[in-house]
Every structure is written in C-alpha cells, then in structure tokens.
Amino acid sequence: MFWVLLLPVVFLLPACQPAATHDQSAAVNVDSVKAQIEGMEMAYAKAMNAKDADGVAVYYASDAQSLASNEPTRVGQKAILEGLKKDLSMDTTGNTVAYATTGVWADGKYAVETGTSTVSDKDGKVVSTGKYMTLFELRDGKYIAIRDIWNSDAPEKAAGQ
C-alpha cells in the first residue's frame, strides 16, 4: 500500500521543481556582446552625422519603442524613422555626435547598454553632453534595439527662455 501512495509523488516531484529561466550551460561572452553593440553605436553615430535617418533606423527592431524627450513614445520602426527625419531636418548646426558605451550587461536573449553622448561643433568644441540606455534583444543571432531612452545633461530651461 505504501508504494502505491508513494509512486505518484515520485512522478510528480520533478514537476514541482522551478523551471529554468534560460540555458545555464550557454555562457554569454559579454565582451563579444559589448563589441557588437559598440559597432552598432559607431554605425548609429556615422548615420546621424551624415543625416541618414534610414541608416539610423536599422538599429531598431520593427516593434521597437524609443522614449524621446518632450514627446510621446515613438512606437515601431516607422514612427522612430519619422521622428529621426524630423530631428535631423531641424539640425542645421553642422554639429556631430559621438557615443561612448559605459556599461553592457547581457544574459542570453537580452542585453542592456548604458552610455554617454557628446555633441561637438565644427571646431570640435563640445556643445552638449547626455546619456542613454538601450535594451537589446537577440534576434536571428544579432542584437537589435527594442527600447531606448536618452536625455541631455543640460539643466531644463525655464519657459520662455
């Protein structure tokens, strides 16, 4: 009788174990992920400086969301592209931007990057700085941006200034 009662417990016990959230045997090479992301940032800056909105938009997944300052969230690559076109058309300064990765964290399917941005004028003088955070998802063997947010280091100007 004891064995009859114990038998269902033996078969059900494995089902009570917590499910693995990811493959523990597949270690993530964070240096490799960081190199990939830094390459993407360099291409992003090159496209921004060339005022190539399409070149910037390839950074983003089709379902990405970009949390731009002072406007609603740009949802989807098409909305991000339209926002980029608007932003780039408004910039007539000839300034250039550079990005520097300050941290990358990766665990399988997702990676997060933090970084800084530096905008310089034609003479190389820094005119503004900022920071950003991007969430990447591994799709088809490559990381692609699915969420990003950025802001300026400059203090907010009072209304009317």
Residue frames relative to the residue before (quaternion, step in Angstrom):
aa qw qx qy qz dx dy dz
M 1.0000 0.0000 0.0000 0.0000 0.00 0.00 0.00
F 0.6245 0.5599 -0.3326 0.4312 3.58 0.96 -0.88
W 0.6764 0.4983 -0.2924 0.4569 3.60 0.92 -0.90
V 0.6157 0.5432 -0.3447 0.4550 3.57 1.05 -0.65
L 0.6789 0.4652 -0.2811 0.4937 3.61 1.03 -0.76
L 0.6838 0.5026 -0.2817 0.4478 3.58 1.01 -0.77
L 0.5705 0.6385 -0.3699 0.3607 3.58 1.08 -0.70
P 0.6778 0.4618 -0.3299 0.4674 3.71 0.77 -0.79
V 0.6159 0.5467 -0.3500 0.4465 3.61 1.05 -0.69
V 0.6376 0.5351 -0.3259 0.4482 3.59 0.96 -0.85
F 0.7140 0.4418 -0.2541 0.4801 3.60 0.98 -0.83
L 0.7028 0.4636 -0.2673 0.4688 3.60 1.06 -0.64
L 0.5308 0.6697 -0.3986 0.3330 3.60 1.10 -0.54
P 0.6582 0.4943 -0.3452 0.4509 3.67 0.83 -0.73
A 0.6255 0.5451 -0.3449 0.4390 3.60 1.08 -0.60
C 0.6483 0.5244 -0.3163 0.4524 3.60 1.18 -0.41
Q 0.5218 0.6356 -0.4157 0.3886 3.59 1.23 -0.17
P 0.5324 -0.6224 0.4481 0.3584 3.62 -1.01 0.69
A 0.4789 -0.6690 0.4916 0.2851 3.55 -1.02 0.83
A 0.4849 -0.6369 0.5069 0.3199 3.55 -1.07 0.70
T 0.3843 -0.7393 0.5064 0.2223 3.58 -0.89 0.92
H 0.7858 -0.0521 0.0164 0.6161 3.58 1.20 -0.38
D 0.6460 -0.5286 0.3873 0.3915 3.53 -1.25 0.31
Q 0.3257 -0.7807 0.5071 0.1654 3.55 -0.36 1.27
S 0.6510 0.5460 -0.3272 0.4136 3.59 1.12 -0.59
A 0.6716 0.4741 -0.2965 0.4861 3.61 1.20 -0.43
A 0.1566 -0.8074 0.5656 0.0600 3.56 -0.04 1.30
V 0.3642 -0.7204 0.5527 0.2069 3.55 -1.07 0.83
N 0.2932 -0.7281 0.5946 0.1739 3.54 -0.92 0.96
V 0.2689 -0.8115 0.4995 0.1405 3.58 0.00 1.33
D 0.6073 0.5520 -0.3629 0.4414 3.62 1.04 -0.65
S 0.6514 0.5017 -0.3087 0.4782 3.57 1.02 -0.79
V 0.6403 0.5109 -0.3171 0.4779 3.58 0.98 -0.84
K 0.6493 0.5186 -0.3127 0.4601 3.58 0.95 -0.89
A 0.6465 0.5126 -0.3223 0.4641 3.61 0.94 -0.82
Q 0.6402 0.5163 -0.3239 0.4676 3.59 0.98 -0.82
I 0.6866 0.4829 -0.2819 0.4647 3.58 0.87 -0.96
E 0.6400 0.5129 -0.3326 0.4655 3.62 0.96 -0.76
G 0.6189 0.5269 -0.3361 0.4757 3.59 1.08 -0.67
M 0.6384 0.5134 -0.3194 0.4762 3.56 1.04 -0.76
E 0.6468 0.5168 -0.3192 0.4611 3.60 1.00 -0.79
M 0.6305 0.5233 -0.3347 0.4654 3.59 1.02 -0.76
A 0.6609 0.4884 -0.3028 0.4826 3.60 0.97 -0.84
Y 0.6113 0.5472 -0.3360 0.4625 3.58 1.08 -0.76
A 0.6776 0.4822 -0.2893 0.4739 3.60 0.86 -0.96
K 0.6359 0.5307 -0.3346 0.4496 3.59 0.94 -0.85
A 0.6765 0.4777 -0.2884 0.4807 3.58 0.95 -0.89
M 0.6242 0.5281 -0.3441 0.4616 3.61 0.97 -0.76
N 0.6976 0.4804 -0.2755 0.4547 3.58 0.84 -0.97
A 0.6754 0.4480 -0.2784 0.5155 3.58 1.22 -0.49
K 0.3812 -0.7387 0.4568 0.3168 3.58 1.36 -0.05
D 0.3826 0.7115 -0.4696 0.3561 3.54 1.11 0.89
A 0.2184 -0.8201 0.5178 0.1077 3.57 0.12 1.31
D 0.6328 0.5279 -0.3350 0.4568 3.61 1.00 -0.77
G 0.6490 0.5231 -0.3064 0.4596 3.58 1.05 -0.76
V 0.6432 0.4889 -0.3156 0.4977 3.56 1.14 -0.61
A 0.6620 0.5605 -0.3118 0.3877 3.58 0.89 -0.96
V 0.5877 0.5872 -0.3839 0.4031 3.64 1.10 -0.50
Y 0.5073 0.6447 -0.3947 0.4138 3.58 1.31 -0.27
Y 0.7483 0.4252 -0.1814 0.4758 3.55 1.13 -0.80
A 0.4929 -0.6183 0.5305 0.3054 3.55 -1.22 0.65
S 0.6465 -0.5369 0.3730 0.3932 3.57 -1.19 0.48
D 0.7540 0.3443 -0.1883 0.5267 3.59 1.14 -0.61
A 0.3129 0.7811 -0.4865 0.2351 3.59 1.22 0.42
Q 0.1924 -0.7296 0.6379 0.1542 3.50 -1.38 0.28
S 0.1127 -0.7868 0.6061 0.0307 3.53 -0.93 1.00
L 0.2363 -0.7966 0.5490 0.0903 3.54 -0.64 1.18
A 0.0705 -0.8266 0.5579 -0.0211 3.53 0.25 1.35
S 0.5721 -0.5988 0.4419 0.3447 3.57 -1.22 0.52
N 0.8791 0.1431 -0.0959 0.4445 3.52 -1.27 0.62
E 0.7239 0.3045 -0.2640 0.5599 3.59 1.05 0.75
P 0.6276 -0.5211 0.3945 0.4231 3.59 -1.22 0.28
T 0.6610 -0.5000 0.3863 0.4048 3.54 -1.28 0.38
R 0.3503 -0.6948 0.5901 0.2154 3.54 -1.03 0.89
V 0.0952 -0.8249 0.5572 0.0004 3.58 -0.46 1.24
G 0.8051 0.1916 -0.1951 0.5264 3.54 -0.64 1.18
Q 0.6326 -0.5732 0.3766 0.3598 3.53 -1.16 0.70
K 0.6257 0.5468 -0.3443 0.4369 3.59 1.03 -0.74
A 0.6726 0.4757 -0.2921 0.4857 3.61 0.91 -0.87
I 0.6207 0.5278 -0.3369 0.4718 3.58 1.05 -0.73
L 0.6438 0.5216 -0.3145 0.4632 3.58 0.96 -0.90
E 0.6619 0.4975 -0.3124 0.4656 3.61 0.87 -0.88
G 0.6453 0.5142 -0.3142 0.4696 3.59 1.00 -0.78
L 0.6416 0.5195 -0.3142 0.4687 3.56 1.02 -0.82
K 0.6361 0.5247 -0.3298 0.4597 3.58 0.95 -0.86
K 0.6468 0.5135 -0.3094 0.4715 3.57 0.97 -0.89
D 0.6677 0.5082 -0.2989 0.4545 3.59 0.86 -1.00
L 0.7059 0.4736 -0.2706 0.4519 3.57 0.83 -1.00
S 0.6512 0.5123 -0.3288 0.4531 3.61 1.03 -0.68
M 0.6537 0.5166 -0.3109 0.4572 3.59 1.14 -0.57
D 0.6556 0.5067 -0.3127 0.4645 3.61 1.18 -0.45
T 0.0352 0.8057 -0.5866 0.0742 3.57 -0.41 1.26
T 0.4339 0.7498 -0.4137 0.2801 3.58 1.29 0.23
G 0.3825 -0.7063 0.5070 0.3127 3.57 1.07 -0.66
N 0.3922 0.7199 -0.4776 0.3158 3.58 1.27 0.26
T 0.2396 -0.7478 0.6005 0.1508 3.55 -1.27 0.46
V 0.2692 -0.7581 0.5758 0.1456 3.53 -1.21 0.58
A 0.0736 -0.7569 0.6476 0.0491 3.53 -1.22 0.64
Y 0.2187 -0.7724 0.5862 0.1095 3.56 -1.10 0.75
A 0.0937 -0.7714 0.6275 0.0491 3.55 -1.15 0.71
T 0.3588 -0.7288 0.5482 0.1990 3.54 -0.76 1.08
T 0.1697 -0.7997 0.5697 0.0845 3.57 -0.84 0.99
G 0.8082 -0.0482 0.0241 0.5865 3.57 1.22 -0.30
V 0.0368 -0.7597 0.6485 0.0291 3.54 -1.21 0.65
W 0.0464 -0.7582 0.6504 -0.0023 3.51 -1.00 0.98
A 0.0223 0.8124 -0.5794 0.0626 3.57 -0.80 1.02
D 0.0604 0.7747 -0.6265 0.0607 3.52 -1.10 0.78
G 0.8317 -0.1790 0.0802 0.5194 3.53 0.05 1.28
K 0.8753 0.0042 0.0339 0.4824 3.53 -0.65 -1.19
Y 0.7891 0.2903 -0.1406 0.5229 3.62 1.10 -0.55
A 0.0440 -0.7569 0.6508 0.0406 3.51 -1.29 0.55
V 0.1714 -0.7599 0.6197 0.0956 3.56 -1.15 0.67
E 0.1047 -0.7766 0.6199 0.0404 3.53 -1.03 0.89
T 0.1005 -0.7243 0.6741 0.1044 3.52 -1.20 0.66
G 0.0873 0.8115 -0.5735 0.0710 3.54 -1.13 0.58
T 0.3888 -0.6835 0.5639 0.2524 3.49 -1.39 0.00
S 0.2217 -0.7454 0.6112 0.1473 3.51 -1.27 0.48
T 0.0980 -0.7706 0.6285 0.0408 3.51 -1.16 0.73
V 0.1421 -0.7734 0.6151 0.0571 3.54 -0.80 1.08
S 0.0829 -0.8019 0.5916 -0.0024 3.56 -0.82 1.09
D 0.4488 -0.6735 0.5124 0.2872 3.55 -1.16 0.62
K 0.7662 -0.3852 0.2557 0.4463 3.59 -1.33 0.01
D 0.6975 0.4555 -0.2655 0.4853 3.57 1.17 -0.57
G 0.5849 -0.6039 0.3631 0.4017 3.59 1.27 0.04
K 0.4838 0.6571 -0.4416 0.3731 3.60 1.26 0.06
V 0.4360 -0.6894 0.5139 0.2656 3.59 -0.89 0.96
V 0.1396 -0.8134 0.5627 0.0471 3.56 -0.73 1.09
S 0.7988 -0.0622 -0.0009 0.5984 3.61 1.21 -0.28
T 0.1558 -0.7540 0.6313 0.0934 3.50 -1.32 0.47
G 0.0028 0.7959 -0.6052 0.0125 3.53 -1.25 0.42
K 0.2943 -0.7286 0.5825 0.2079 3.52 -1.32 -0.24
Y 0.1147 -0.7960 0.5935 0.0319 3.54 -1.27 0.46
M 0.1318 -0.7390 0.6505 0.1151 3.51 -1.39 0.24
T 0.0507 -0.7979 0.6007 -0.0061 3.57 -0.94 0.93
L 0.2225 -0.7335 0.6298 0.1256 3.53 -1.10 0.86
F 0.1336 -0.7916 0.5954 0.0325 3.55 -0.79 1.11
E 0.1655 -0.7475 0.6316 0.1217 3.53 -1.24 0.56
L 0.4281 -0.6855 0.5296 0.2575 3.56 -1.04 0.82
R 0.1053 0.7802 -0.6037 0.1259 3.55 -0.58 1.24
D 0.8429 -0.0139 -0.0390 0.5365 3.55 -0.81 1.03
G 0.7331 -0.4655 0.2256 0.4415 3.56 0.97 0.91
K 0.7248 0.3461 -0.2369 0.5466 3.62 1.27 0.07
Y 0.4512 -0.6534 0.5304 0.2969 3.52 -1.18 0.60
I 0.0219 -0.7727 0.6342 -0.0150 3.54 -1.11 0.82
A 0.5265 -0.6563 0.4443 0.3077 3.58 -1.03 0.83
I 0.0955 -0.7973 0.5944 0.0436 3.56 -0.88 0.98
R 0.7724 0.0534 -0.0529 0.6307 3.60 1.25 -0.35
D 0.1282 0.7734 -0.6200 0.0330 3.55 -1.11 0.67
I 0.0637 -0.7570 0.6499 0.0232 3.48 -1.33 0.50
W 0.0330 0.7914 -0.6093 0.0368 3.55 -1.09 0.70
N 0.0251 0.7846 -0.6192 -0.0182 3.52 -1.31 0.30
S 0.5763 -0.6083 0.4489 0.3104 3.48 -1.36 0.41
D 0.4673 -0.6478 0.5191 0.3041 3.56 -1.24 0.43
A 0.5435 0.6376 -0.3994 0.3723 3.60 1.23 -0.36
P 0.5130 -0.6272 0.4733 0.3456 3.59 -1.04 0.67
E 0.5689 -0.6012 0.4427 0.3449 3.54 -1.15 0.69
K 0.3971 -0.7109 0.5318 0.2324 3.56 -0.97 0.90
A 0.5105 -0.6272 0.4920 0.3224 3.54 -1.11 0.70
A 0.6374 -0.5287 0.3919 0.4008 3.58 -1.17 0.57
G 0.7950 0.2988 -0.2343 0.4730 3.56 -1.00 0.87
Q 0.5992 0.5636 -0.3717 0.4303 3.62 1.21 -0.03
